[in-house]
Amino acid sequence: MTLWERWADKAEWQQHLQGRLVTVGAYRNRAVCVSLVWATIRDKAVLFLEATSELVDWKMIDALVEVIAAAPSSKPPTHLAVAPAPPSKQHPAASW
């Protein structure tokens, strides 16, 4: 069950349809990309991040998450939601 499925009818949820595809890095000429999508949930900015490339390097993605979390912003506090990989491709440190 996704966060949206779980909370859309229980919370004020506004998804911002303009997202970004970010190339985090490359490994052996293969891009590592993530999709970034914003939503406003109960007046809080939430950034959803999903690994979308065929090749997923969680160390590169974790480094991007650290940069995003540390970035100063004039917006309200941001919450970051990282979409888990399918069970066969889970990051070893994933706790969900």
N, C-alpha and C positions, 0 to 999 in steps of 0.2 A: 504494500500500500504506500502510495506517495504522500508527501506532506500535504499537497493540495487536496488529495482525496480525503485525507484525515481531518483537515481543518477548514476547508473552504466554506462549509455551511455553518461553522461555529465561530468564525472570526472575520473581521473586516479584512478582505484580501483583495488587493488590486495588483495584477500582474502587468508589468510594463513590457509591451510586446517587442520593443527594440532591444535585441541582445547583441552580444559581440562574440565573435570567434577569435580566440587569441592563440597564436602559435607561441608556445612556451619555450620551445627549443627544438633540437633535432638530434637524432642518433642515426649514424650511418646513412645520412641523406634522407631520413624519414622524419617527417614533422610530428611533433607532439603537440596536440591542440586541445583546448578546452573551450566550452561554451559558457558564457557568463550572461545570466539573466537576472534582472532586478524585479523585486516585488515589494509592495508595502503591505505589511501585516500588522494590524493593530497600531498603526502610526509609526512603525519601526521599519527602516530600510533593511531588506534581506537580500543578500547576493547569493544566487544559486550557481554553483560551479559543477559542470559535468564534463568528464573526460570523453571526448568525442572522436579522437583519432583512432586509427587501427592500432597504432603503437602507443602505449600508455607508460610513461615513466613517472612513477609516483614521487620520486625524489625531486624531479623538476617541478611537478605540480605542487608538492608541499612547499617548495621554495617560493612559488608564486603566492600561495596562500599566506605565507609569513609576510611577504611584501605588502599584500593587500591589507592584512590585519594591522600592520604597523603604520600604514600611510595616514598622515593627518588629513582630516576632511572637515569641511564646513557643514556637511550634511549631518543629520541625526545619527546616533550610533548605528553602525552596520553590523548585522549578524550574517554569518557565512554558513551556507548549507552546501555540503559537498555530496553529490549523488554517488552512492556506492556502486562499485563495479558489479557485473553479474557474479554469482557465487564462484564460478570456475576461475575468475580473474581477480579475486579480491586481493587487495593490498594486505600483506601479512599483519599490519598493525591496525587494520580496520576493526572497530568494535561493534559495528551494527550488523 
